[in-house]
């Protein structure tokens, strides 16, 4: 099974099941000399953890992270960083009825059909619980970017739940307001309507889907390659890896299908004389007029903001009665999924989206040589100001 690793140079390898002993992640490719703040990693995990509001699962996981390797005196050493998050509130007994009678629209049967077995507690490896590893890794990547010369900002917010859509908001408004409500929507009026809608579905024993708008600013031009290693191709992989994702768009997205070429095409002009890479020329660099392309042309970043939207279907674990087929007894039967489940996914998926975007951007920057893969300049602790690679003690 090879689907447990993400990234080329900045590699994230994860393990763990929803109701197993622990979740864990190894992050390889972290440059040496980055001051790593464990509390900043924990803060991102707290944004994703269950039980943070009435519209999330009541599972009581503290999601406290332990860093086991790759850090010395608060700075990265350049070796793999290992992190573990213990599972504290797993209750597998409620999943026993579904060992051979798959829950509707889950991965129960597909996993069993492929491997001949599965960890059935809470969905096992296919559970969105696994994304706790991604958020921890993304928080490490965020600190690497912060230590680099690039001012990269990545933020997302919930822009739709069911038929309730947020109004237009600026990137600055997303930064300022998206964490002010449980829905994580930067439009406060829409957030209140979304909350009401979610609670209604929750009372009815049902669930509802939605979408997240994301934006990346400060990403340098020239990242990505044509075809299979294009930035949008890898972006799509990152977003579709998140459980329950059904669509990913960037720029105009599906609206581009109704736009004429002349309307979507963007003319070129010169910038103000300073390129994104801080190289000043007499005329400046060519820049597109507008950004309907979402910061990506020919599979490569333009230096303009990268923006788009990802969509999630309604959570499949709902208490309404449904039907299943028990492959052991050969009987069709009525099932009622009980347990602690989210009635909606986007509010807790926001930090997951941001993490996957951060991992994708950093990996491309390392591949392009925009960041030294061995050491980040400007993030050196006092302890190694006397470090001399050629000295005998370092050989």
Secondary structure, 3 states (H helix, E strand, C coil): CCCCEECCCCEEEEECCCCCCEEEEEEECCCECCECCHHHHHHHHHHHCCCCCCCCCCCCCCCCEEECCCEECCEECCCCEEEEEECCCCCHHHHHHHCCECCCCCCHHHHHHHHCCCCCHHHHHHCHHHHHHHHHHHHHHHHHHHCCCCCCEEEEEEEEECCEECCCCCHHHHHHHCCCCCCCCCCHHHHHHHHHHHHHHHHCCCCCCEEEEEEEECCCCCCCCCHHHCHHHHHHHHHHCCCCEEEEEECCHHHHHHCCHHHHCCCEEECCCECCCCCECCCCCEEECCCCCCCEECCEECCCCEEEEEEECCCCCCCCEEEEEECCCCEEEEEECCCCCCCCCHHHHHHHHHHHHHHHHHHHHHHCCCCCCCECCCCCCHHHCCCCCCCHHHC
